[in-house]
Amino acid sequence: MCFVVDPRLERSSGERRLAFLFDSLRELDAKLDGKLLIVRGRPDEEIPRLAKAVDAEAVHISGDFTPFGRRRDEAVAEALGDVPLEATGSPYLVSPGRITKDDGEPYKVFTPYFRRWREHGWRQPADSSIPGSAVLDPSGVKKSGRIKTPKAPTTLSFPAGEDAALARWAEFVDDDLADYDTGRNDPAADVTSRMSAYLKYGNIHPRTLAADLGRSAGGQAYLRELAFRDFYADVLFHWPHSLWHNWNRQFDDIELDTDDEAYERFEAWKAGRTGFPLVDAGMRQLAETGWMHNRVRMVTASFLVKDLHLPWWWGAEWFLEQLVDGDMASNNHGWQWAAGTGTDAAPYFRVFNPEAQAKKFDPEGEYVRRWVGDVDADDYPEPIVDHKAEREEALRRFGQI
């Protein structure tokens, strides 16, 4: 079993994502009795070299459906020549590309996709993992190029790996799943599962989660979130340009702010110094932990694109820099949902009011006080914009396209 540390991904990944990856590899190596072969280099060079060294009849990988992953795997397949590259695994309940309309076209709207997704179904979890004794010992591979598991560049606030994923999932099912349907939008209660990073890095498979959900309201609400994860991966699969460009190209003409004042506001947003307590709480939680409650992600994203009129990809890049989970499809299409530029997005006239959102979802101010200890201090900033005025400005700009 081999993992190739690609320098291109090292350069483009935030420290927290790298730390979670390396911690996950360290745990996997221990589970395999030290038989995980880790090399560094371009996969289209390293994999063919190793396949030749062990006289491999085939190379098996887990499918990667991102634009970069597909290009990379195509290059590996070409470099392998007559040795087939087999994608035998997928990190989704239903792999991108499998759910289509009757005419073969992909879905653009989640609700009909969700119905077809449920009809399609998925396999049950595998009975067991591969035992370490069944894995080729890399010490017997000549000139393998093996490296030690890279050191994590930062310390995370929660552990990585399969054991941690299973423990966290069991805790969520026992303590919070029953309340998930009604409590998932309350950032102070925090009944969310926090499984996103474990899913992103393959520490646990969504089939394992789905098998435990049952028919309760909480279980079905959680299943719907897993479906959203698959849906956004499917959208990116069919429209790869939407990773960093508007899925709806009509919005390419919208007026955006990119001058010096815009950058100053962007820095205030990143630092959690906007003068809107719920926005600031979310941004400070992100900076400190590498995670943010989903409801607050929507509020902070809406504020950046519709109150500050900044490009959504500025925010998406910052989230990827800070988040531990950092899933490209979910992150970037979540941002496009907030911006109104994506598939099945929030309508352009829906502009979250940060103060109204705080009253509705954090009525006692518990979440805000947890992350914005200076909210009542004299030096806490005044609001950097007038929400009512900026809402009208956002509607004006959207109305021009």
C-alpha positions as CSV (number, residue, x, y, z in Angstrom):
1,M,0.0,0.0,0.0
2,C,1.4,3.3,-1.1
3,F,0.7,7.0,-0.6
4,V,2.4,9.6,-2.8
5,V,2.9,13.0,-1.2
6,D,2.5,15.4,-4.2
7,P,4.6,18.6,-3.8
8,R,2.0,20.4,-5.9
9,L,-0.7,19.7,-3.3
10,E,1.7,20.4,-0.4
11,R,2.2,23.9,-1.8
12,S,-1.5,24.6,-2.3
13,S,-2.8,23.2,1.0
14,G,-3.2,25.0,4.2
15,E,-1.2,23.9,7.2
16,R,-4.2,22.4,9.0
17,R,-5.1,20.3,6.0
18,L,-1.6,19.0,5.7
19,A,-1.4,18.3,9.5
20,F,-4.6,16.2,9.3
21,L,-3.4,14.3,6.3
22,F,0.0,13.5,7.8
23,D,-1.5,12.6,11.2
24,S,-3.9,10.3,9.3
25,L,-1.0,8.7,7.4
26,R,0.8,8.1,10.6
27,E,-2.1,6.3,12.2
28,L,-2.7,4.2,9.0
29,D,1.0,3.2,9.0
30,A,0.7,2.0,12.6
31,K,-2.4,0.0,11.7
32,L,-0.5,-1.6,8.8
33,D,2.4,-2.6,11.1
34,G,4.7,-0.1,9.6
35,K,4.0,-1.3,6.0
36,L,2.6,1.9,4.5
37,L,5.0,3.1,1.7
38,I,5.1,6.9,1.6
39,V,7.1,8.6,-1.2
40,R,7.3,12.2,-2.3
41,G,7.1,13.2,-6.0
42,R,4.8,13.4,-9.0
43,P,2.4,10.5,-9.0
44,D,2.8,10.0,-12.8
45,E,6.5,9.4,-12.1
46,E,6.5,7.6,-8.7
47,I,3.6,5.1,-9.3
48,P,5.0,3.7,-12.6
49,R,8.4,3.3,-11.1
50,L,7.0,1.5,-8.1
51,A,4.7,-0.7,-10.2
52,K,7.7,-1.8,-12.2
53,A,9.8,-2.5,-9.1
54,V,7.1,-4.9,-7.7
55,D,6.1,-6.2,-11.1
56,A,2.5,-5.1,-10.5
57,E,-0.3,-6.5,-12.7
58,A,-2.6,-3.6,-11.8
59,V,-2.6,-0.4,-9.7
60,H,-5.7,0.2,-7.6
61,I,-6.6,3.7,-6.4
62,S,-9.5,5.5,-4.7
63,G,-11.3,7.6,-7.2
64,D,-10.6,11.4,-7.1
65,F,-13.3,13.4,-8.9
66,T,-11.9,16.9,-8.6
67,P,-10.5,18.5,-11.8
68,F,-6.9,18.2,-10.5
69,G,-7.4,14.7,-9.4
70,R,-8.8,13.6,-12.7
71,R,-6.0,15.2,-14.7
72,R,-3.4,13.6,-12.3
73,D,-4.9,10.2,-12.6
74,E,-5.2,10.4,-16.4
75,A,-1.4,11.2,-16.4
76,V,-0.7,8.2,-14.1
77,A,-2.7,5.9,-16.3
78,E,-0.9,7.1,-19.4
79,A,2.5,6.7,-17.7
80,L,1.7,3.1,-16.6
81,G,1.3,2.0,-20.2
82,D,0.0,-1.6,-20.3
83,V,-0.5,-1.8,-16.5
84,P,-4.2,-0.8,-15.8
85,L,-5.0,1.8,-13.3
86,E,-8.2,0.7,-11.5
87,A,-10.3,3.2,-9.5
88,T,-11.8,0.6,-7.0
89,G,-13.0,3.0,-4.3
90,S,-14.9,6.2,-4.0
91,P,-15.2,8.6,-1.0
92,Y,-18.9,9.1,-1.6
93,L,-22.1,7.1,-1.0
94,V,-22.9,7.5,-4.7
95,S,-20.0,8.4,-7.0
96,P,-20.2,11.5,-9.2
97,G,-21.6,10.8,-12.6
98,R,-23.9,8.0,-11.6
99,I,-27.0,10.0,-10.9
100,T,-28.6,11.4,-14.0
101,K,-32.0,12.4,-15.4
102,D,-33.8,9.9,-17.7
103,D,-32.2,11.7,-20.7
104,G,-28.7,11.2,-19.3
105,E,-28.3,14.8,-18.3
106,P,-26.9,15.8,-14.9
107,Y,-29.1,17.3,-12.2
108,K,-28.8,21.1,-11.6
109,V,-31.3,21.1,-8.7
110,F,-30.7,19.2,-5.4
111,T,-34.3,18.1,-4.6
112,P,-34.8,15.9,-7.7
113,Y,-31.2,14.7,-7.4
114,F,-31.9,13.7,-3.8
115,R,-34.9,11.6,-4.9
116,R,-33.0,9.8,-7.6
117,W,-30.0,9.4,-5.2
118,R,-32.1,7.6,-2.6
119,E,-33.6,5.4,-5.3
120,H,-30.1,4.5,-6.5
121,G,-28.9,3.4,-3.1
122,W,-25.4,2.3,-2.0
123,R,-23.6,-0.7,-0.7
124,Q,-23.3,-1.6,3.0
125,P,-20.0,-1.0,4.7
126,A,-17.2,-3.5,4.2
127,D,-17.0,-6.2,6.9
128,S,-13.4,-5.5,7.8
129,S,-10.3,-3.6,6.9
130,I,-7.2,-5.1,5.2
131,P,-5.0,-6.7,7.8
132,G,-1.4,-5.5,8.0
133,S,-0.2,-9.0,7.3
134,A,-1.8,-8.9,3.8
135,V,0.2,-5.8,2.8
136,L,3.5,-5.9,0.9
137,D,6.4,-5.0,3.1
138,P,8.0,-1.9,1.5
139,S,11.4,-2.8,3.0
140,G,11.6,-5.5,0.3
141,V,11.2,-3.0,-2.5
142,K,14.6,-1.9,-3.9
143,K,15.1,1.8,-4.2
144,S,11.5,2.5,-3.1
145,G,12.2,6.1,-2.3
146,R,10.4,5.6,1.0
147,I,10.3,8.6,3.3
148,K,9.1,8.9,6.9
149,T,5.7,10.3,7.4
150,P,6.1,14.1,7.2
151,K,5.8,16.0,10.4
152,A,2.6,17.9,10.9
153,P,3.3,21.6,10.3
154,T,0.9,22.6,13.1
155,T,-1.0,21.1,16.0
156,L,-4.7,20.4,15.5
157,S,-7.5,20.8,18.1
158,F,-8.8,17.3,17.4
159,P,-7.2,14.0,16.5
160,A,-7.0,12.4,13.0
161,G,-7.3,8.8,11.9
162,E,-9.8,6.0,11.8
163,D,-10.0,5.3,15.5
164,A,-10.7,9.0,16.3
165,A,-13.3,9.1,13.5
166,L,-15.1,6.0,14.8
167,A,-15.0,7.3,18.4
168,R,-16.4,10.7,17.4
169,W,-19.1,9.2,15.3
170,A,-20.2,6.9,18.1
171,E,-20.3,9.9,20.5
172,F,-22.5,11.8,18.0
173,V,-24.9,9.0,17.4
174,D,-25.3,8.4,21.2
175,D,-25.5,12.0,22.3
176,D,-26.6,14.3,19.5
177,L,-28.2,12.5,16.5
178,A,-31.7,12.5,18.1
179,D,-31.5,16.3,18.3
180,Y,-29.8,16.9,15.0
181,D,-32.9,17.8,13.0
182,T,-34.0,20.5,15.4
183,G,-30.6,21.6,16.8
184,R,-28.2,21.6,13.9
185,N,-28.6,25.3,13.2
186,D,-27.8,26.3,16.8
187,P,-24.1,27.1,16.9
188,A,-24.1,27.3,20.7
189,A,-25.7,23.9,21.2
190,D,-23.3,22.4,18.6
191,V,-25.0,19.1,17.9
192,T,-23.2,18.8,14.6
193,S,-21.1,15.7,14.0
194,R,-17.8,17.3,13.0
195,M,-17.2,14.4,10.7
196,S,-16.3,16.6,7.7
197,A,-12.5,16.2,8.0
198,Y,-12.7,12.5,8.6
199,L,-14.8,12.1,5.5
200,K,-12.5,14.3,3.5
201,Y,-9.4,12.3,4.3
202,G,-10.9,8.9,4.1
203,N,-10.6,8.1,7.8
204,I,-14.2,6.9,7.7
205,H,-16.5,6.1,4.8
206,P,-20.0,7.7,4.5
207,R,-21.4,4.2,4.1
208,T,-20.4,3.6,7.8
209,L,-22.3,6.7,8.8
210,A,-25.4,5.9,6.7
211,A,-25.7,2.4,8.2
212,D,-26.2,4.0,11.6
213,L,-28.8,6.6,10.8
214,G,-32.1,4.8,10.9
215,R,-35.4,6.4,10.1
216,S,-35.6,9.1,12.8
217,A,-36.0,12.7,11.9
218,G,-32.4,13.4,13.0
219,G,-31.1,10.4,11.0
220,Q,-32.9,11.5,7.9
221,A,-31.7,15.1,8.2
222,Y,-28.2,13.9,8.5
223,L,-28.6,11.6,5.4
224,R,-29.7,14.7,3.5
225,E,-26.5,16.4,4.4
226,L,-24.5,13.4,3.1
227,A,-26.6,13.7,-0.1
228,F,-25.6,17.4,-0.4
229,R,-21.9,16.3,-0.2
230,D,-22.5,13.9,-3.1
231,F,-24.5,16.5,-5.0
232,Y,-21.8,19.1,-4.9
233,A,-19.2,16.6,-6.0
234,D,-21.4,15.6,-8.9
235,V,-21.8,19.3,-9.9
236,L,-18.1,19.8,-9.9
237,F,-17.6,16.5,-11.9
238,H,-20.0,17.7,-14.7
239,W,-19.0,21.4,-14.6
240,P,-15.3,21.5,-13.6
241,H,-15.0,25.2,-14.5
242,S,-17.2,25.9,-11.5
243,L,-14.4,25.2,-9.1
244,W,-13.1,28.8,-9.3
245,H,-15.6,30.4,-11.7
246,N,-19.3,31.1,-11.5
247,W,-21.3,28.0,-12.4
248,N,-23.9,30.4,-13.7
249,R,-21.8,32.5,-16.1
250,Q,-24.5,35.2,-16.2
251,F,-23.0,36.4,-13.0
252,D,-19.6,37.0,-14.5
253,D,-20.8,40.6,-15.3
254,I,-21.8,41.5,-11.7
255,E,-20.0,44.5,-10.2
256,L,-17.5,43.5,-7.5
257,D,-15.3,45.6,-5.2
258,T,-11.6,45.0,-5.5
259,D,-10.0,48.3,-4.7
260,D,-7.9,49.2,-1.6
261,E,-10.9,49.7,0.6
262,A,-12.2,46.3,-0.5
263,Y,-9.0,44.7,0.7
264,E,-9.2,46.6,4.0
265,R,-12.7,45.2,4.5
266,F,-11.5,41.8,3.5
267,E,-8.8,41.9,6.2
268,A,-11.4,43.0,8.8
269,W,-13.6,40.0,7.8
270,K,-10.7,37.6,8.0
271,A,-9.7,38.9,11.5
272,G,-13.2,38.9,12.9
273,R,-13.3,42.6,13.3
274,T,-16.3,43.6,11.2
275,G,-18.4,44.9,14.1
276,F,-21.1,42.3,13.5
277,P,-20.7,39.9,16.4
278,L,-22.0,36.7,14.8
279,V,-19.8,37.2,11.7
280,D,-16.8,37.9,14.0
281,A,-17.5,34.9,16.2
282,G,-17.5,32.6,13.2
283,M,-14.3,34.0,11.7
284,R,-12.5,33.8,15.1
285,Q,-13.7,30.3,15.6
286,L,-12.3,29.4,12.2
287,A,-8.9,31.1,12.9
288,E,-8.5,29.4,16.3
289,T,-9.8,25.9,15.5
290,G,-9.9,25.3,11.7
291,W,-13.6,24.7,11.9
292,M,-16.8,26.7,11.8
293,H,-20.4,25.8,12.4
294,N,-22.3,25.4,9.1
295,R,-25.0,28.0,9.9
296,V,-22.3,30.5,10.7
297,R,-20.4,29.6,7.5
298,M,-23.5,30.7,5.5
299,V,-23.8,33.9,7.5
300,T,-20.1,34.8,7.1
301,A,-20.2,34.0,3.4
302,S,-23.3,36.0,2.7
303,F,-21.8,38.9,4.5
304,L,-18.6,38.9,2.4
305,V,-20.4,38.7,-1.0
306,K,-23.5,40.7,-0.3
307,D,-22.6,43.2,2.4
308,L,-19.0,43.8,1.3
309,H,-19.5,43.0,-2.4
310,L,-16.3,41.0,-2.6
311,P,-15.5,38.1,-5.0
312,W,-16.8,34.8,-3.5
313,W,-13.5,33.1,-4.4
314,W,-11.6,35.4,-2.0
315,G,-13.6,33.9,0.8
316,A,-13.4,30.4,-0.6
317,E,-9.6,30.6,-0.7
318,W,-9.4,31.9,2.8
319,F,-11.6,29.1,4.1
320,L,-9.5,26.5,2.3
321,E,-6.4,28.1,3.9
322,Q,-7.9,27.8,7.4
323,L,-10.2,24.8,7.4
324,V,-9.2,21.3,8.5
325,D,-11.8,19.7,6.3
326,G,-11.3,21.9,3.2
327,D,-13.3,19.8,0.7
328,M,-13.0,21.6,-2.6
329,A,-16.5,20.7,-4.0
330,S,-18.4,21.4,-0.8
331,N,-16.5,24.5,0.1
332,N,-16.5,26.3,-3.2
333,H,-20.1,25.3,-4.2
334,G,-21.2,26.3,-0.7
335,W,-19.7,29.7,-1.4
336,Q,-21.5,29.9,-4.8
337,W,-24.7,29.0,-3.0
338,A,-24.3,32.0,-0.7
339,A,-23.3,34.2,-3.6
340,G,-26.2,33.2,-5.7
341,T,-24.0,32.2,-8.6
342,G,-24.1,28.4,-8.3
343,T,-26.4,25.6,-9.2
344,D,-29.6,25.6,-7.0
345,A,-28.2,28.6,-5.2
346,A,-29.8,31.0,-2.8
347,P,-31.7,33.5,-4.8
348,Y,-29.8,36.8,-5.3
349,F,-32.4,38.7,-3.3
350,R,-31.8,36.5,-0.2
351,V,-29.3,38.6,1.9
352,F,-28.7,37.3,5.4
353,N,-29.1,39.9,8.1
354,P,-26.3,39.1,10.6
355,E,-28.2,40.6,13.5
356,A,-31.4,38.8,12.6
357,Q,-29.5,35.6,12.2
358,A,-27.9,36.0,15.6
359,K,-31.3,36.7,17.3
360,K,-32.8,33.6,15.6
361,F,-30.0,31.1,16.1
362,D,-28.0,32.5,19.0
363,P,-30.7,34.3,21.0
364,E,-28.8,34.2,24.3
365,G,-25.6,35.2,22.7
366,E,-23.8,32.2,24.1
367,Y,-21.9,31.4,20.8
368,V,-20.9,35.0,20.3
369,R,-19.6,35.4,23.9
370,R,-17.6,32.2,23.5
371,W,-15.7,33.5,20.6
372,V,-15.9,37.3,20.9
373,G,-14.9,38.0,24.4
374,D,-14.5,41.7,23.7
375,V,-18.0,42.1,22.2
376,D,-18.9,44.5,25.1
377,A,-15.5,46.2,25.3
378,D,-14.9,49.8,24.4
379,D,-12.5,48.9,21.6
380,Y,-14.8,46.4,19.9
381,P,-15.2,47.9,16.4
382,E,-18.3,49.6,15.1
383,P,-19.9,47.9,12.1
384,I,-17.8,48.5,9.1
385,V,-20.8,48.8,6.8
386,D,-24.5,49.7,7.1
387,H,-26.3,46.3,6.4
388,K,-29.5,47.9,5.2
389,A,-27.7,50.1,2.8
390,E,-25.4,47.4,1.5
391,R,-28.4,45.0,1.1
392,E,-30.0,47.6,-1.2
393,E,-26.7,48.0,-3.1
394,A,-26.4,44.2,-3.5
395,L,-29.9,44.1,-5.0
396,R,-29.1,47.0,-7.3
397,R,-26.0,45.2,-8.6
398,F,-27.8,41.9,-9.1
399,G,-30.6,43.8,-10.9
400,Q,-28.2,45.1,-13.5
401,I,-27.3,41.7,-14.9
